[in-house]
Amino acid sequence: MVAAAPMAEILKRAGAERVSETAAKALAEVVRDIAFEVAKDAVRFAQHAGRKTVKRSDVELARKRI
Amino acid sequence: MVAAAPMAEILKRAGAERVSETAAKALAEVVRDIAFEVAKDAVRFAQHAGRKTVKRSDVELARKRI
């Protein structure tokens, strides 16, 4: 779901001269894990508000917890 | 770079019954921003270790800061 290639690009944009393949993969893992943590919180916030639909405001609230 | 469609999938996997389009976009923004923050730290850690190549260990160290 989160590919390593765009992660290598992000590392370059962040100033990396060179990026090892495993570094790009590690960043993809970080991103995937954090996205899931934020998503779980967002779902909880939607449920807490009595909604079945997760909205932008749920994700924004979840973001503040990381 | 981070598409909204896989973010909607992540929200579903996290338990969402329904996901608004803007929620998926918001999660994509969160992911993009966090990836860049982690990447900047990883680059600093590589430089601090006297390397031009960002390695997995730099990303893992950067992850601990968020």
Backbone of each chain as nested JSON, in Angstrom:
{
  "chains": [
    {"id": "A", "residues": [
      {"number": 1, "name": "MET", "atoms": {"N": [0.818, -1.21, 0.0], "CA": [0.0, 0.0, 0.0], "C": [0.85, 1.256, 0.0]}},
      {"number": 2, "name": "VAL", "atoms": {"N": [1.912, 1.274, 0.851], "CA": [2.843, 2.408, 0.785], "C": [4.129, 1.884, 0.159]}},
      {"number": 3, "name": "ALA", "atoms": {"N": [4.406, 2.343, -1.064], "CA": [5.57, 1.843, -1.802], "C": [6.843, 2.525, -1.328]}},
      {"number": 4, "name": "ALA", "atoms": {"N": [7.971, 1.853, -1.545], "CA": [9.261, 2.39, -1.103], "C": [9.749, 3.528, -2.005]}},
      {"number": 5, "name": "ALA", "atoms": {"N": [9.429, 3.468, -3.29], "CA": [9.962, 4.469, -4.235], "C": [9.584, 5.912, -3.86]}},
      {"number": 6, "name": "PRO", "atoms": {"N": [8.294, 6.188, -3.591], "CA": [7.967, 7.574, -3.188], "C": [8.618, 7.96, -1.861]}},
      {"number": 7, "name": "MET", "atoms": {"N": [8.931, 6.98, -1.02], "CA": [9.593, 7.278, 0.252], "C": [11.038, 7.73, 0.015]}},
      {"number": 8, "name": "ALA", "atoms": {"N": [11.688, 7.088, -0.963], "CA": [13.05, 7.519, -1.326], "C": [13.013, 8.958, -1.833]}},
      {"number": 9, "name": "GLU", "atoms": {"N": [11.972, 9.277, -2.599], "CA": [11.804, 10.656, -3.102], "C": [11.648, 11.643, -1.948]}},
      {"number": 10, "name": "ILE", "atoms": {"N": [10.846, 11.273, -0.972], "CA": [10.629, 12.146, 0.184], "C": [11.943, 12.366, 0.932]}},
      {"number": 11, "name": "LEU", "atoms": {"N": [12.711, 11.292, 1.081], "CA": [14.01, 11.418, 1.766], "C": [14.945, 12.35, 0.986]}},
      {"number": 12, "name": "LYS", "atoms": {"N": [14.89, 12.278, -0.331], "CA": [15.714, 13.166, -1.156], "C": [15.247, 14.614, -0.986]}},
      {"number": 13, "name": "ARG", "atoms": {"N": [13.938, 14.79, -0.988], "CA": [13.393, 16.145, -0.829], "C": [13.748, 16.72, 0.551]}},
      {"number": 14, "name": "ALA", "atoms": {"N": [13.907, 15.799, 1.517], "CA": [14.259, 16.228, 2.875], "C": [15.757, 16.494, 3.007]}},
      {"number": 15, "name": "GLY", "atoms": {"N": [16.498, 16.308, 1.906], "CA": [17.908, 16.67, 1.914], "C": [18.887, 15.517, 1.82]}},
      {"number": 16, "name": "ALA", "atoms": {"N": [18.407, 14.296, 1.656], "CA": [19.313, 13.141, 1.584], "C": [20.114, 13.166, 0.288]}},
      {"number": 17, "name": "GLU", "atoms": {"N": [21.412, 12.934, 0.392], "CA": [22.226, 12.825, -0.827], "C": [22.036, 11.449, -1.445]}},
      {"number": 18, "name": "ARG", "atoms": {"N": [22.065, 10.445, -0.585], "CA": [21.823, 9.068, -1.032], "C": [20.898, 8.386, -0.044]}},
      {"number": 19, "name": "VAL", "atoms": {"N": [20.152, 7.412, -0.544], "CA": [19.18, 6.711, 0.305], "C": [19.356, 5.216, 0.101]}},
      {"number": 20, "name": "SER", "atoms": {"N": [19.581, 4.475, 1.18], "CA": [19.672, 3.023, 1.032], "C": [18.276, 2.463, 0.797]}},
      {"number": 21, "name": "GLU", "atoms": {"N": [18.236, 1.297, 0.143], "CA": [16.944, 0.689, -0.172], "C": [16.171, 0.366, 1.115]}},
      {"number": 22, "name": "THR", "atoms": {"N": [16.905, -0.102, 2.118], "CA": [16.242, -0.467, 3.373], "C": [15.72, 0.768, 4.109]}},
      {"number": 23, "name": "ALA", "atoms": {"N": [16.363, 1.912, 3.909], "CA": [15.881, 3.152, 4.549], "C": [14.523, 3.538, 3.968]}},
      {"number": 24, "name": "ALA", "atoms": {"N": [14.401, 3.43, 2.645], "CA": [13.129, 3.755, 1.997], "C": [12.033, 2.799, 2.463]}},
      {"number": 25, "name": "LYS", "atoms": {"N": [12.399, 1.516, 2.591], "CA": [11.42, 0.535, 3.077], "C": [11.024, 0.829, 4.515]}},
      {"number": 26, "name": "ALA", "atoms": {"N": [12.006, 1.219, 5.323], "CA": [11.725, 1.537, 6.726], "C": [10.765, 2.72, 6.822]}},
      {"number": 27, "name": "LEU", "atoms": {"N": [10.96, 3.721, 5.952], "CA": [10.061, 4.878, 5.99], "C": [8.651, 4.466, 5.559]}},
      {"number": 28, "name": "ALA", "atoms": {"N": [8.57, 3.566, 4.594], "CA": [7.252, 3.065, 4.167], "C": [6.544, 2.369, 5.328]}},
      {"number": 29, "name": "GLU", "atoms": {"N": [7.305, 1.619, 6.119], "CA": [6.723, 0.939, 7.282], "C": [6.229, 1.94, 8.321]}},
      {"number": 30, "name": "VAL", "atoms": {"N": [7.047, 2.955, 8.574], "CA": [6.673, 4.0, 9.538], "C": [5.353, 4.639, 9.107]}},
      {"number": 31, "name": "VAL", "atoms": {"N": [5.301, 5.003, 7.835], "CA": [4.133, 5.688, 7.292], "C": [2.879, 4.804, 7.402]}},
      {"number": 32, "name": "ARG", "atoms": {"N": [3.036, 3.547, 7.059], "CA": [1.908, 2.609, 7.116], "C": [1.405, 2.462, 8.555]}},
      {"number": 33, "name": "ASP", "atoms": {"N": [2.343, 2.302, 9.484], "CA": [1.961, 2.129, 10.891], "C": [1.276, 3.379, 11.444]}},
      {"number": 34, "name": "ILE", "atoms": {"N": [1.829, 4.535, 11.14], "CA": [1.255, 5.776, 11.664], "C": [-0.117, 6.024, 11.054]}},
      {"number": 35, "name": "ALA", "atoms": {"N": [-0.252, 5.763, 9.759], "CA": [-1.548, 5.94, 9.098], "C": [-2.601, 5.077, 9.79]}},
      {"number": 36, "name": "PHE", "atoms": {"N": [-2.225, 3.854, 10.15], "CA": [-3.184, 2.955, 10.792], "C": [-3.533, 3.444, 12.2]}},
      {"number": 37, "name": "GLU", "atoms": {"N": [-2.548, 3.949, 12.926], "CA": [-2.814, 4.483, 14.275], "C": [-3.767, 5.676, 14.206]}},
      {"number": 38, "name": "VAL", "atoms": {"N": [-3.494, 6.581, 13.281], "CA": [-4.351, 7.762, 13.118], "C": [-5.753, 7.319, 12.689]}},
      {"number": 39, "name": "ALA", "atoms": {"N": [-5.813, 6.346, 11.781], "CA": [-7.103, 5.853, 11.287], "C": [-7.932, 5.253, 12.429]}},
      {"number": 40, "name": "LYS", "atoms": {"N": [-7.279, 4.473, 13.296], "CA": [-8.011, 3.864, 14.413], "C": [-8.601, 4.935, 15.326]}},
      {"number": 41, "name": "ASP", "atoms": {"N": [-7.809, 5.957, 15.619], "CA": [-8.32, 7.048, 16.451], "C": [-9.478, 7.767, 15.754]}},
      {"number": 42, "name": "ALA", "atoms": {"N": [-9.332, 8.005, 14.464], "CA": [-10.38, 8.714, 13.715], "C": [-11.693, 7.933, 13.763]}},
      {"number": 43, "name": "VAL", "atoms": {"N": [-11.607, 6.614, 13.638], "CA": [-12.802, 5.766, 13.695], "C": [-13.445, 5.882, 15.085]}},
      {"number": 44, "name": "ARG", "atoms": {"N": [-12.618, 5.856, 16.116], "CA": [-13.137, 5.997, 17.487], "C": [-13.84, 7.336, 17.666]}},
      {"number": 45, "name": "PHE", "atoms": {"N": [-13.269, 8.381, 17.109], "CA": [-13.858, 9.72, 17.262], "C": [-15.188, 9.814, 16.519]}},
      {"number": 46, "name": "ALA", "atoms": {"N": [-15.269, 9.195, 15.358], "CA": [-16.537, 9.188, 14.615], "C": [-17.609, 8.453, 15.425]}},
      {"number": 47, "name": "GLN", "atoms": {"N": [-17.223, 7.298, 15.979], "CA": [-18.175, 6.515, 16.785], "C": [-18.599, 7.32, 18.014]}},
      {"number": 48, "name": "HIS", "atoms": {"N": [-17.637, 7.991, 18.618], "CA": [-17.91, 8.794, 19.813], "C": [-18.916, 9.918, 19.51]}},
      {"number": 49, "name": "ALA", "atoms": {"N": [-18.878, 10.39, 18.28], "CA": [-19.788, 11.459, 17.86], "C": [-21.097, 10.892, 17.32]}},
      {"number": 50, "name": "GLY", "atoms": {"N": [-21.275, 9.567, 17.417], "CA": [-22.517, 8.94, 16.987], "C": [-22.665, 8.826, 15.484]}},
      {"number": 51, "name": "ARG", "atoms": {"N": [-21.537, 8.829, 14.778], "CA": [-21.592, 8.716, 13.313], "C": [-21.02, 7.392, 12.83]}},
      {"number": 52, "name": "LYS", "atoms": {"N": [-21.515, 6.947, 11.682], "CA": [-20.943, 5.759, 11.029], "C": [-19.932, 6.177, 9.97]}},
      {"number": 53, "name": "THR", "atoms": {"N": [-20.0, 7.442, 9.591], "CA": [-19.091, 7.951, 8.568], "C": [-17.917, 8.687, 9.212]}},
      {"number": 54, "name": "VAL", "atoms": {"N": [-16.711, 8.298, 8.828], "CA": [-15.529, 9.019, 9.301], "C": [-15.368, 10.274, 8.444]}},
      {"number": 55, "name": "LYS", "atoms": {"N": [-15.276, 11.416, 9.129], "CA": [-15.16, 12.69, 8.426], "C": [-13.776, 13.292, 8.617]}},
      {"number": 56, "name": "ARG", "atoms": {"N": [-13.53, 14.346, 7.834], "CA": [-12.246, 15.051, 7.925], "C": [-11.945, 15.48, 9.358]}},
      {"number": 57, "name": "SER", "atoms": {"N": [-12.949, 15.974, 10.067], "CA": [-12.714, 16.473, 11.428], "C": [-12.226, 15.36, 12.366]}},
      {"number": 58, "name": "ASP", "atoms": {"N": [-12.653, 14.119, 12.113], "CA": [-12.184, 12.988, 12.929], "C": [-10.689, 12.749, 12.705]}},
      {"number": 59, "name": "VAL", "atoms": {"N": [-10.306, 12.813, 11.434], "CA": [-8.889, 12.59, 11.102], "C": [-8.045, 13.728, 11.669]}},
      {"number": 60, "name": "GLU", "atoms": {"N": [-8.575, 14.954, 11.579], "CA": [-7.807, 16.097, 12.096], "C": [-7.631, 16.011, 13.609]}},
      {"number": 61, "name": "LEU", "atoms": {"N": [-8.654, 15.55, 14.289], "CA": [-8.556, 15.375, 15.743], "C": [-7.548, 14.261, 16.064]}},
      {"number": 62, "name": "ALA", "atoms": {"N": [-7.596, 13.2, 15.286], "CA": [-6.693, 12.058, 15.507], "C": [-5.241, 12.46, 15.283]}},
      {"number": 63, "name": "ARG", "atoms": {"N": [-5.041, 13.338, 14.34], "CA": [-3.685, 13.792, 14.027], "C": [-3.029, 14.453, 15.24]}},
      {"number": 64, "name": "LYS", "atoms": {"N": [-3.839, 15.147, 16.013], "CA": [-3.307, 15.881, 17.178], "C": [-2.796, 14.947, 18.269]}},
      {"number": 65, "name": "ARG", "atoms": {"N": [-3.166, 13.686, 18.179], "CA": [-2.751, 12.742, 19.226], "C": [-1.385, 12.123, 18.954]}},
      {"number": 66, "name": "ILE", "atoms": {"N": [-0.85, 12.356, 17.775], "CA": [0.461, 11.732, 17.48], "C": [1.577, 12.737, 17.625]}}
    ]},
    {"id": "B", "residues": [
      {"number": 1, "name": "MET", "atoms": {"N": [1.653, 12.051, -4.405], "CA": [2.537, 10.99, -3.902], "C": [1.804, 10.044, -2.959]}},
      {"number": 2, "name": "VAL", "atoms": {"N": [0.984, 10.599, -2.04], "CA": [0.158, 9.724, -1.214], "C": [-1.28, 9.889, -1.68]}},
      {"number": 3, "name": "ALA", "atoms": {"N": [-1.822, 8.841, -2.296], "CA": [-3.163, 8.91, -2.874], "C": [-4.228, 8.726, -1.798]}},
      {"number": 4, "name": "ALA", "atoms": {"N": [-5.415, 9.231, -2.065], "CA": [-6.507, 9.148, -1.095], "C": [-7.118, 7.744, -1.043]}},
      {"number": 5, "name": "ALA", "atoms": {"N": [-7.137, 7.027, -2.173], "CA": [-7.807, 5.715, -2.219], "C": [-7.235, 4.712, -1.2]}},
      {"number": 6, "name": "PRO", "atoms": {"N": [-5.896, 4.534, -1.158], "CA": [-5.38, 3.607, -0.137], "C": [-5.645, 4.078, 1.284]}},
      {"number": 7, "name": "MET", "atoms": {"N": [-5.81, 5.384, 1.474], "CA": [-6.115, 5.905, 2.815], "C": [-7.534, 5.519, 3.237]}},
      {"number": 8, "name": "ALA", "atoms": {"N": [-8.451, 5.532, 2.273], "CA": [-9.818, 5.083, 2.568], "C": [-9.802, 3.613, 2.965]}},
      {"number": 9, "name": "GLU", "atoms": {"N": [-8.97, 2.836, 2.284], "CA": [-8.821, 1.401, 2.626], "C": [-8.319, 1.234, 4.052]}},
      {"number": 10, "name": "ILE", "atoms": {"N": [-7.325, 2.027, 4.412], "CA": [-6.763, 1.946, 5.769], "C": [-7.834, 2.286, 6.799]}},
      {"number": 11, "name": "LEU", "atoms": {"N": [-8.621, 3.306, 6.499], "CA": [-9.699, 3.686, 7.428], "C": [-10.72, 2.56, 7.567]}},
      {"number": 12, "name": "LYS", "atoms": {"N": [-11.001, 1.882, 6.486], "CA": [-11.928, 0.741, 6.539], "C": [-11.326, -0.39, 7.375]}},
      {"number": 13, "name": "ARG", "atoms": {"N": [-10.048, -0.651, 7.149], "CA": [-9.375, -1.7, 7.909], "C": [-9.33, -1.36, 9.4]}},
      {"number": 14, "name": "ALA", "atoms": {"N": [-9.323, -0.045, 9.687], "CA": [-9.295, 0.396, 11.082], "C": [-10.692, 0.365, 11.704]}},
      {"number": 15, "name": "GLY", "atoms": {"N": [-11.692, -0.029, 10.917], "CA": [-13.022, -0.214, 11.473], "C": [-14.089, 0.748, 10.996]}},
      {"number": 16, "name": "ALA", "atoms": {"N": [-13.752, 1.627, 10.051], "CA": [-14.733, 2.596, 9.566], "C": [-15.826, 1.91, 8.751]}},
      {"number": 17, "name": "GLU", "atoms": {"N": [-17.078, 2.262, 9.031], "CA": [-18.169, 1.727, 8.209], "C": [-18.253, 2.478, 6.887]}},
      {"number": 18, "name": "ARG", "atoms": {"N": [-18.146, 3.811, 7.02], "CA": [-18.135, 4.663, 5.823], "C": [-17.039, 5.711, 5.993]}},
      {"number": 19, "name": "VAL", "atoms": {"N": [-16.515, 6.177, 4.866], "CA": [-15.424, 7.154, 4.903], "C": [-15.754, 8.285, 3.944]}},
      {"number": 20, "name": "SER", "atoms": {"N": [-15.753, 9.517, 4.433], "CA": [-16.001, 10.631, 3.52], "C": [-14.748, 10.861, 2.682]}},
      {"number": 21, "name": "GLU", "atoms": {"N": [-14.96, 11.423, 1.49], "CA": [-13.839, 11.659, 0.584], "C": [-12.808, 12.594, 1.227]}},
      {"number": 22, "name": "THR", "atoms": {"N": [-13.307, 13.594, 1.934], "CA": [-12.381, 14.55, 2.544], "C": [-11.602, 13.921, 3.694]}},
      {"number": 23, "name": "ALA", "atoms": {"N": [-12.177, 12.91, 4.36], "CA": [-11.453, 12.221, 5.434], "C": [-10.258, 11.467, 4.858]}},
      {"number": 24, "name": "ALA", "atoms": {"N": [-10.466, 10.799, 3.721], "CA": [-9.367, 10.068, 3.081], "C": [-8.281, 11.042, 2.638]}},
      {"number": 25, "name": "LYS", "atoms": {"N": [-8.704, 12.18, 2.096], "CA": [-7.717, 13.192, 1.682], "C": [-6.951, 13.718, 2.892]}},
      {"number": 26, "name": "ALA", "atoms": {"N": [-7.667, 13.939, 3.998], "CA": [-7.022, 14.443, 5.218], "C": [-5.986, 13.453, 5.72]}},
      {"number": 27, "name": "LEU", "atoms": {"N": [-6.301, 12.156, 5.642], "CA": [-5.34, 11.145, 6.101], "C": [-4.112, 11.129, 5.175]}},
      {"number": 28, "name": "ALA", "atoms": {"N": [-4.344, 11.324, 3.894], "CA": [-3.217, 11.399, 2.946], "C": [-2.303, 12.573, 3.294]}},
      {"number": 29, "name": "GLU", "atoms": {"N": [-2.901, 13.696, 3.694], "CA": [-2.105, 14.866, 4.085], "C": [-1.29, 14.58, 5.342]}},
      {"number": 30, "name": "VAL", "atoms": {"N": [-1.936, 13.948, 6.319], "CA": [-1.251, 13.603, 7.571], "C": [-0.036, 12.727, 7.26]}},
      {"number": 31, "name": "VAL", "atoms": {"N": [-0.268, 11.712, 6.44], "CA": [0.79, 10.758, 6.095], "C": [1.943, 11.466, 5.388]}},
      {"number": 32, "name": "ARG", "atoms": {"N": [1.606, 12.312, 4.453], "CA": [2.644, 13.035, 3.7], "C": [3.474, 13.918, 4.638]}},
      {"number": 33, "name": "ASP", "atoms": {"N": [2.792, 14.645, 5.529], "CA": [3.492, 15.546, 6.448], "C": [4.383, 14.776, 7.415]}},
      {"number": 34, "name": "ILE", "atoms": {"N": [3.847, 13.681, 7.95], "CA": [4.632, 12.904, 8.923], "C": [5.826, 12.261, 8.236]}},
      {"number": 35, "name": "ALA", "atoms": {"N": [5.617, 11.745, 7.039], "CA": [6.733, 11.139, 6.295], "C": [7.848, 12.163, 6.107]}},
      {"number": 36, "name": "PHE", "atoms": {"N": [7.477, 13.393, 5.811], "CA": [8.494, 14.429, 5.592], "C": [9.204, 14.792, 6.898]}},
      {"number": 37, "name": "GLU", "atoms": {"N": [8.47, 14.855, 7.989], "CA": [9.091, 15.155, 9.293], "C": [10.082, 14.056, 9.679]}},
      {"number": 38, "name": "VAL", "atoms": {"N": [9.668, 12.818, 9.531], "CA": [10.554, 11.69, 9.859], "C": [11.772, 11.717, 8.927]}},
      {"number": 39, "name": "ALA", "atoms": {"N": [11.534, 11.999, 7.648], "CA": [12.618, 12.035, 6.666], "C": [13.644, 13.112, 7.015]}},
      {"number": 40, "name": "LYS", "atoms": {"N": [13.166, 14.284, 7.433], "CA": [14.098, 15.368, 7.79], "C": [14.974, 14.953, 8.968]}},
      {"number": 41, "name": "ASP", "atoms": {"N": [14.363, 14.34, 9.97], "CA": [15.151, 13.874, 11.115], "C": [16.158, 12.81, 10.679]}},
      {"number": 42, "name": "ALA", "atoms": {"N": [15.721, 11.885, 9.841], "CA": [16.604, 10.799, 9.39], "C": [17.82, 11.368, 8.661]}},
      {"number": 43, "name": "VAL", "atoms": {"N": [17.594, 12.383, 7.837], "CA": [18.7, 13.016, 7.109], "C": [19.673, 13.662, 8.1]}},
      {"number": 44, "name": "ARG", "atoms": {"N": [19.127, 14.334, 9.099], "CA": [19.989, 14.951, 10.126], "C": [20.816, 13.894, 10.852]}},
      {"number": 45, "name": "PHE", "atoms": {"N": [20.209, 12.776, 11.151], "CA": [20.916, 11.72, 11.886], "C": [22.022, 11.114, 11.026]}},
      {"number": 46, "name": "ALA", "atoms": {"N": [21.772, 10.969, 9.744], "CA": [22.813, 10.454, 8.837], "C": [23.982, 11.439, 8.791]}},
      {"number": 47, "name": "GLN", "atoms": {"N": [23.654, 12.725, 8.674], "CA": [24.707, 13.749, 8.63], "C": [25.489, 13.75, 9.939]}},
      {"number": 48, "name": "HIS", "atoms": {"N": [24.772, 13.621, 11.03], "CA": [25.401, 13.61, 12.357], "C": [26.374, 12.443, 12.497]}},
      {"number": 49, "name": "ALA", "atoms": {"N": [26.075, 11.342, 11.815], "CA": [26.941, 10.159, 11.863], "C": [28.028, 10.22, 10.789]}},
      {"number": 50, "name": "GLY", "atoms": {"N": [28.099, 11.358, 10.083], "CA": [29.145, 11.54, 9.082], "C": [28.909, 10.778, 7.791]}},
      {"number": 51, "name": "ARG", "atoms": {"N": [27.648, 10.445, 7.521], "CA": [27.322, 9.717, 6.291], "C": [26.535, 10.557, 5.306]}},
      {"number": 52, "name": "LYS", "atoms": {"N": [26.714, 10.232, 4.028], "CA": [25.909, 10.886, 2.987], "C": [24.698, 10.033, 2.638]}},
      {"number": 53, "name": "THR", "atoms": {"N": [24.764, 8.775, 3.029], "CA": [23.676, 7.843, 2.731], "C": [22.76, 7.696, 3.943]}},
      {"number": 54, "name": "VAL", "atoms": {"N": [21.473, 7.899, 3.725], "CA": [20.496, 7.657, 4.792], "C": [20.229, 6.163, 4.863]}},
      {"number": 55, "name": "LYS", "atoms": {"N": [20.397, 5.603, 6.053], "CA": [20.212, 4.165, 6.25], "C": [18.966, 3.884, 7.079]}},
      {"number": 56, "name": "ARG", "atoms": {"N": [18.626, 2.594, 7.122], "CA": [17.465, 2.158, 7.906], "C": [17.555, 2.642, 9.362]}},
      {"number": 57, "name": "SER", "atoms": {"N": [18.748, 2.558, 9.95], "CA": [18.91, 2.937, 11.36], "C": [18.577, 4.418, 11.584]}},
      {"number": 58, "name": "ASP", "atoms": {"N": [18.829, 5.264, 10.593], "CA": [18.482, 6.698, 10.715], "C": [16.963, 6.867, 10.767]}},
      {"number": 59, "name": "VAL", "atoms": {"N": [16.283, 6.132, 9.906], "CA": [14.814, 6.229, 9.862], "C": [14.218, 5.674, 11.164]}},
      {"number": 60, "name": "GLU", "atoms": {"N": [14.812, 4.58, 11.646], "CA": [14.295, 3.986, 12.885], "C": [14.493, 4.918, 14.073]}},
      {"number": 61, "name": "LEU", "atoms": {"N": [15.609, 5.61, 14.078], "CA": [15.874, 6.575, 15.153], "C": [14.885, 7.746, 15.037]}},
      {"number": 62, "name": "ALA", "atoms": {"N": [14.636, 8.176, 13.818], "CA": [13.728, 9.311, 13.572], "C": [12.302, 8.956, 13.989]}},
      {"number": 63, "name": "ARG", "atoms": {"N": [11.934, 7.711, 13.789], "CA": [10.59, 7.276, 14.136], "C": [10.302, 7.449, 15.628]}},
      {"number": 64, "name": "LYS", "atoms": {"N": [11.335, 7.239, 16.42], "CA": [11.157, 7.306, 17.873], "C": [10.846, 8.714, 18.348]}},
      {"number": 65, "name": "ARG", "atoms": {"N": [11.059, 9.682, 17.497], "CA": [10.846, 11.068, 17.912], "C": [9.42, 11.533, 17.715]}},
      {"number": 66, "name": "ILE", "atoms": {"N": [8.616, 10.741, 17.038], "CA": [7.25, 11.212, 16.776], "C": [6.23, 10.478, 17.639]}}
    ]}
  ]
}
